[in-house]
Amino acid sequence: MREPTPSHRLASIDLARGLVMVVMVLDHMRDFVHREGLTGDPSDPNTTTPALYFTRWITHFCAPTFVFLAGLSVRMQLLRGSDPAALGKATLRRGVMFVLLEVVVLRPLMWFQFDYSFLAHLQVIWAIGWGMVGLGLLLQWNATRLAIAPLALAIVAGHNLLPHTPFSFATFGSGESVRTLLVGRGGIEFGTNGPVAAAQYAIVPWLGVLLLGFAAGWLFDQTAERRRRLLLWFGALGCVAFVLLRSLHGYGDPNEWNVDPQSSWRTVFEFLRVEKYPPSLQYCLMTLGPLLLLLAAAERVRGDGRLAWIVRLGRAPLFFYVLQWAAAHLVSRLFQWIDGQPIGWDAPNPVTLQQLPPGCGFSLPVVYLAWAVGLVVLVPLTLWWERRRRRPASR
């Protein structure tokens, strides 16, 4: 028997979002502060260290959580009684706004450059925006959960087959650019001598993750105890499926791995090195499985307890996300000035990302110090914004 759907926000969802927001700042501080943040690969087993590797690896949970919970949040609005057609229009408009935000606003905040010959990096806000556009259209077409759930599973589990099919994007004209935007990663040029963009987050795979979050909303139409059990089961199933597929060198990721008899660390690095750009099936299992376990564990979290500040952070994700790019870059500039380094090495050509000048950048412990400094600034500002947004509704 179902219990009435809560009319308020669930603390478990906001807690999960708030936690990954805190972790996300670490990743972007590493980008701008670490000596190899913009030019190195922290997940390369040949050059990384355990500390650097896991500093990067833990942040892999951020984007899937944001995208999955974006879809889940739309479904929660339906459970609270929103009209599907009206919600579809609102979701579509919000998606378009997210796409414009990525292209127009985040570009200068990220690089402190206003030259729009380089358009944008097209990252997670871009992916969420197009996902909302797709979901909004489906809602306006009266697509039901029974239709969206199989579509989400087909995309998440099946898009790794595309490189092995005879399908060609050439029929769309600029085939390579279309392929990159939809299912790949790389640079895109808009017209001859036009602006270029770096497509980081492919539209189709991340659409699948967002639709999967929407489809998972049926769990939150169950009683709290049944929901917790189902989240535990599905989360554990995702983790086990990842380990099995990876151990058996099975389907779902282009990166092979091998046992290194001379280094157990290297073996672990290779085993966990799954493809994020675009997100492979194994990557989704590795990240979404633990997310469901976290949601299950957070079922009994109260919004006014010890973790209230993280829950409140999770209620203002867009404000935090936009602000943290500027904060990461400003903290980097502050540390450059304190250390006497050339100011501005953290804004190279964002397309080529050429090698940094000698002596620039900081060690990993300094990255963690920068992370702490950034949070000291970002958390109070976001809590103030969240409180300010709530104030009219409480009158």
Sequence and secondary structure as in RCSB ss.txt:
>XXXX:A:sequence
MREPTPSHRLASIDLARGLVMVVMVLDHMRDFVHREGLTGDPSDPNTTTPALYFTRWITHFCAPTFVFLAGLSVR
MQLLRGSDPAALGKATLRRGVMFVLLEVVVLRPLMWFQFDYSFLAHLQVIWAIGWGMVGLGLLLQWNATRLAIAP
LALAIVAGHNLLPHTPFSFATFGSGESVRTLLVGRGGIEFGTNGPVAAAQYAIVPWLGVLLLGFAAGWLFDQTAE
RRRRLLLWFGALGCVAFVLLRSLHGYGDPNEWNVDPQSSWRTVFEFLRVEKYPPSLQYCLMTLGPLLLLLAAAER
VRGDGRLAWIVRLGRAPLFFYVLQWAAAHLVSRLFQWIDGQPIGWDAPNPVTLQQLPPGCGFSLPVVYLAWAVGL
VVLVPLTLWWERRRRRPASR
>XXXX:A:secstr
      SS  HHHHHHHHHHHHHHHHHHHHHHHBTTTTT  TT TTT  HHHHHHHHGGGGHHHHHHHHHHHHHH
HHHHTT  HHHHHHHHHHHHHHHHHIIIIIHHHHHHS   TTB     HHHHHHHHHHHHHHHHHTT  HHHHHH
HHHHHHHHGGGGGGS   GGGGSSHHHHHHHHH  EEEE STT  EEEE S HHHHHHHHHHHHHGGGGGGS HH
HHHHHHHHHHHHHHHHHHHHHHTT SS S      TT HHHHHHHHH   TTTT HHHHHHHHHHHHHHHHHGGG
  TTSTTHHHHHHTT HHHHHHHHHHHHHHHHHHHHHHHT  TTTT   TTT     TT SB HHHHHHHHHHHH
HHHHHHHHHHHHHHHHHHH 
